[in-house]
Amino acid sequence: IFFSIGLFDYNQVMEVWTKHWWDDKSLSWYRELFCDEGTAHGKCMVPVLGGANYEDESAWCMAHFDATDCQDIRARAQYEFIVAHYVYFTANGIVALVLALLMWVTLNVLQAIITLPIVQRSKESNIPLWLTFPIIGSYTIGYVLLFSETAIDEVLEDIKWMGITYLVSGGSFTLLALVGLVLKCYPVLNTRQKKVKQGVIILFIILIILTIFAVAVVFATSLIYSLSIVDLPLTQYSQIACALDMDGSCTGCNSPYQELVCPEWSKDDVARVLQTITKQSATIAAIFLVYALATLKYGFVLFRHVSRYQIEYV
């Protein structure tokens, strides 16, 4: 379900990657499938604007194949490839919604069958496991935004702070899991232990609230930033394009003349990638926010449950 939701709004960026990675080895199978027969490793691989050594696609095509139809062959293949992926992403979205609905129905039916007290004890035993997913997800996304090969935190300060906040959220979720482990292992056999456990639960609730705040900041920042991307200066777009490009399609990244820095990437290409990054960040943050809110609800229920403990000795 998570990976299907992660494909949300991926169509725009898929068009950009198709445009700039089309001649990459990783897309060779798709070229074989969609390019005209016999052109997958030839005419269909014409680079954007002809690459570094040619004026345009026609010059590249004439130099390599003494022809002028390379751009048309590539355009047809890329169009069919993108349409196929639109269908794939749409199908994944529908499947994700159906799976989420089935999971919700299953959880409610299961809770009705095995009774609430048993569900409560099960949740208390599995809090660390329940929080494993947001822990791994927060640390992974924070690492990707800050330290991956395509990290653009040095160019965009907002992305840097989003990555840092994800790492902070991962730390908060980790502390929650550790406190949850204490709650799982700490027994209540007398009044003193009952008060200690209540104190630990209060700490648990405070940490949840801090975690909710951190995740909410990521969610809000991602949404706001996705709307402000269009206001970036042109010089930043070129720098970002050089940072995002992993296939060598950008030329002139070291040029002192701004107009020669990565002319292959348009402002719209960069904006699409950045908007997809921020929208996916907002989507993932929303999922983590659901985790945190559900954990907060459990914390209050657990505190009320422990407060009602009656300890008697025979």
N, C-alpha and C positions, 0 to 999 in steps of 0.2 A: 504494500500500500504506500509506504513512504517513498520508494523509488518512483512509483507511478505519479504520485503527487509532485515529486521533484522535477518531473518533465513538464509541469505546468508552465505555459507561456514560453516553451523552448522553440517554437516554430520560427520566431524572428531570428534568433541567433543561429539556428540551423541553416538559414539562407546565407548568413555571413560566412559561417565555417565552410559551407559548400563552395562559395565563391572563391575563398582564399586557400582552401586546403585541397581543392579538386585534383591537383596533380600529385598529392601526397601518396606514399605507399599504402597508408592505412585505408585509403578509399579505392584501391585498385580493384577490389571485388565489385564494388558498385559501378565503377567505370565499365568493367566487363559486361555488367548487366544492362546498363542504360545507354552506353555509347553505341554509335553505329559499328557494325561488325568490322573488326580489324583496326579500329581507331583508338581503342582504350589506352594504349601505351604510345600513341602517336599524336594525331591531330587533336584528339579530344583532351589532351593534356596542356593545351596552350595556356600559358600563365596570364594573369590579369595585366593588362596594358603591355603585354609582350615580355614582361620581366625586366631585368636590369640592363640587358644589352641590346634591346630593340625598342623602336619608337612606339610600336603598338602591336596588337595581335596579328594584323595582316602581314607586318614585316617579319614577325616570328614564323608565321606559316609559310611565307615565300622562301625564307632562308632554309627551313628544314624540309619542306615538302613541295616547294614550287607550286603552291596552291593558295587559294584565298577563302576556303570554306571552313577553316578550323574553328573560328568563333561561332559559326552557326551550328556546327556539330556539338560543340561544348554546351551551347545555350539550350539545345533540345534535350540533351542528356541531363543537364542540371535541373531543368524544369520537371521532367518526369521523376527524377530522384526526390525533389522537394515535395511534389504531390504525394508520392508514396509515403514520405515521412509525415506529412499532414495526417494522412489516414492512420498511420501507426500511432502517433501521439494522441489523436482523438480517441482511438480505441482503448489506449492505455488509461486515459482519463475516465472513460465510462466504466472500465473494469475496476479502477480504484474506487469510484463512488459506490459501485455495487458491493465490493469487498468491505468497505467501511460500514455500509448499512448492515450487511450480514454480521459483521463483528459486533455492532451495537445491539442487534437483536439477540445474538448468541449470549452476550454478557448479561443482558436483562433476564433472559429465560433461565440461564444458569443460576443467577442470584435468586430467582424465585423458587428454583427447585431445591437448592442446598441450604437455604435460609441465611439471613443476614449475619448472625453471629459467626457462622463458619466462614463466610466471605470475609468478615472482619479479621479473623485470626489468620486467614490465608494472606490477606493484604499485608498484615504486620510481618509475616514471615518472608514476604517477597519484595519489600520496599527496595532493598539494594538492587535486586534484579530488575525491578520496574524502572529504576532510574539509570540503568546501564546505557540504554539507547540515547537519551539526551546528553549523557556525559560524553560518550564517544562522538556523537554528532557535533556537540559544541566545540570540543577540542579539534576535531577534524576540520571543521569550517574555519575556525580561527587560524589554524595552521595554513590552510589553503589561501586565505585572504592576506596573510602576512608573510609567509615564507616560501610559497611555491614559486616555480620558475616564471609563472605569468602573474605573480603578485604585483599590484599597481599601487600599493600603499604609499610608496615614495612619491608618486605623482599626485594621488588624491588623498588628502588628509582624512576625509570622511570614511573611506574604505579602511584606513588604518585603525580608526577608532571603532569601527564595526568589528574588525578582527579582534581587537583587544577586549571588547565587551563580550564577544563569544567565548573567549578564554576565561573571562571572569565568570560567566554563566556556567561554564564547565566546572570551574572550581567550586561554585555554589552547589551545583548538583552533586559533586563529589562529597562535599561536607554533609549534604543531606543524606546521601547513601550511607556514610559512616555513622551518622546519628541514628539512621534507621536500623543499622546493624546492631547498635547498642540497645535500641528499643526491642529488637527481636530477641536478643540474648538475655536481657535483664528481667528476672522474675519478680513477681510481687507476692511476698509471703507474709509481710507485716506492714504496719502503718508507715514506718520509716521508709521502706522500699517503695511504698505507694507514692509518698511525697517526692522521693527522688525521681521516680519515673514521670510524675507530673511535671517536674522541673525540666527533665529531658525533652518531654513533649513540647513544652513552651519554647525551648530552644529550637526544636525542630520547626515549629510554626514560624518563628522569627526568621530562620534561615530560608524558609519557603517564600516568605514575603519579600525578602531581599532578592531571591532568585527571580521571582515574578517581576520585580522592578527592573532587574538587569535584562531579562528577556524582552520585556515590554519596550525598553529603550532601543534594543536592536530592531524590533518590529517597527516602531515608529520612525527610527532613523532610516531604515531601508525604504519605507514608503515615501518619506519626504525626499530622500535623495533621488529616488527613481523619477520624481517629478522635476527635479532641478538640474538634471543632467544636460538638458538642452541649452542651459545658460553658460556652459563651460567655454572658455576662450579657445580659439582655433589651435593655438600652440599646444595646449594640453591634449587635444584630440590626437595630434600627431605623436606626441610622446606616449600616450596610452596605447595607440595602435602598435608602436614598436614593442611595448611591453607585452601586449596580448598576443602578438604574432609568434607562433611556435614553428611555423613551416618555412620561414625565410621568404615569405611573399613580400615583406616590407623592404624597400630599398632606401638608401640614403639616411639611415637612422643616425649616422655619425656626421651628417653634413651640417655645416654652420649656417646654411641657408634654409630657412623654415619651409619655403615652398617646395623644396626637394626632399623633405623628410616624409617618407612613406606615402607617396601620392596614390598608391594602389588602394589604400583604405580611405573611404569617404567619411565625412562627419556622421552620416546616417549609420554606416557600418559600426563605428565605435559606440554611438549612442544606443544602438540595438543590443550590443553585447553588455554594456553597462546596465541598461535597464533590465535585462534578463537576470544578471547577477543580483541586482538589488531586489527584484521581485521574487526570485527564488529564495533569497535570504529572508525576506518578509514571510514567505510561505512556511519555511522551516522554523522560523522564530514563532509563528503562530502555532505550529504543532507542539513545540517545546512549551509554549504558554499553556496549552491545554493540559500537558503533563503536569506542569507546576500547579495549575488551579485544581486539578483532580487530587494532587498530593496535599494541597492546602485543605481541601474538604475532608480528606481522610484524617489529617492532623486534628481538626476540630472534633470529628467523630470519635477518634481515639482518646482524646482528652476527656470527653464526656463519658466515654466507656470506662476509663480508668477511675474517674471520679466517683463512679457508682460502685466500685469494688467494695464488697463487704467481707472483712477478714475476721474469721472466728476460729477459736481453738477448742477442740473437744478433748 
